[in-house]
Amino acid sequence: MSELEAARQWKLQRNILPRPQGEIRAIRSDERPRSFGITSYEELFTPRQLLVLGHAFQWIREKVREERIRRALELAISNSLATNNKLCGYATDYGRLSALFSVRGYSIPALMVELNPLHDTAGRGTIAACIERVAKSDSKQVRRHIWDYQANQPVANTFAFERAEGDSWVGLKNAASASGIDSIKKVDVAVFDPPYFDFIAYDELSEFHRAWFGELELAGEPLLPKSEDPVRSFGSQLGRSLNEMVKRARGNKPFAFTYHSSNPEAWEAVGLSLDYAQLAVTQLWPVRSDGHMGHHSNPGNCEWDVVVVCRPQAGTAKLRFVDDVDSWISHMKPLHVNEADVRNFRFAIQMAKSRFAKAL
Ligand SMILES: C[S@@+](CC[C@H](N)C(=O)[O-])C[C@H]1O[C@@H](n2cnc3c(N)ncnc32)[C@H](O)[C@@H]1O
């Protein structure tokens, strides 16, 4: 469809199709995309994209009766928004489309491209590819390559997960205020990935997707450092979230989360949060993270996460933490550790030393 025809059709159909609603909030921590002159979510799409996406959502709502299939399809179309909008660029070095938020924020690409969302073989980002991706994620097995330090090379591992029938949808809640919600059951295990004290305003970015669902309100306060007292504000809010997790734990399994930062304050805040929730660190080790993400890796970025395993202090006894940055790095050879990660590891170990313990 030509641009002119699409614009004419959108004018005719705009009021009967689902579309992104609302203004882009003016009070925000990242001034983009308002600083580009874009003030409504609708402006981020061409009329052609609005027509295809609007019809897709409408078709799902009208035709798909079974709720779990409807939600899966809506998730797939929501996913396709990132590859079908005006801020998609062409990554010449990778020879493919780069999706919105691949640099964790709105950015104007050097070379804008519009994907044909209905193309059969255009690869990731088409509607078919996004549906395929959601379908594939509905699996009880995942295969991941893991560095085997005896073999000194990556080795494929398959992990299998059990899932209770009829209870398979992910529930999203604001972590720090979940205790008032009775429907949240006890948890067997908590493995998580909190924000990294890095001021990525996930709530502002997710608004781009939520705008299509008329869900501009957040469930609660996002976890972000506050500019007037970053360490204490982040530490106490994360601490309240950890506290909720401890209250809901069914057995006495440890909790584990990944974190990284080359900023000492970020790790100081994690220490405060553990103290707030009366948790001790019972294990700590590095894990390779964003290294594969090409354009994210530059010398200033961490490529390793640190896994922090913790337990309620009450069931632990103090223990000396014997590893140090050098011993970690020598274990990791021949994998590379950059300057930012040396700092990341140093501050993580510093944080854990005074809180290290063994389970009784
Ligand atoms: C580092 S990201 C984790 C990403 C996740 N591992 C994934 O692969 O999608 C941190 C996540 O925490 C969420 N978040 C921020 N504040 C939160 C809060 N108060 N309660 C629950 N989640 C929150 C953000 O929206 C973001 O998705």
The ligand as a Gaussian input file, in Angstrom:
#p B3LYP/6-31G(d) Opt

LIG

0 1
 C       17.438000      -5.863000      34.612000
 S       15.739000      -5.873000      34.157000
 C       15.356000      -7.554000      34.145000
 C       15.028000      -8.022000      32.792000
 C       14.580000      -9.482000      32.734000
 N       15.570000     -10.360000      33.278000
 C       14.281000      -9.850000      31.295000
 O       15.061000     -10.595000      30.716000
 O       13.286000      -9.346000      30.778000
 C       14.909000      -5.308000      35.610000
 C       13.378000      -5.387000      35.558000
 O       12.812000      -4.973000      36.819000
 C       11.568000      -4.329000      36.584000
 N       11.198000      -3.491000      37.751000
 C       11.564000      -2.210000      38.027000
 N       11.016000      -1.805000      39.199000
 C       10.284000      -2.861000      39.681000
 C        9.476000      -3.053000      40.852000
 N        9.331000      -2.087000      41.767000
 N        8.882000      -4.249000      41.010000
 C        9.051000      -5.242000      40.103000
 N        9.798000      -5.126000      38.983000
 C       10.401000      -3.944000      38.769000
 C       11.852000      -3.531000      35.324000
 O       10.650000      -3.235000      34.658000
 C       12.751000      -4.476000      34.522000
 O       11.977000      -5.250000      33.649000

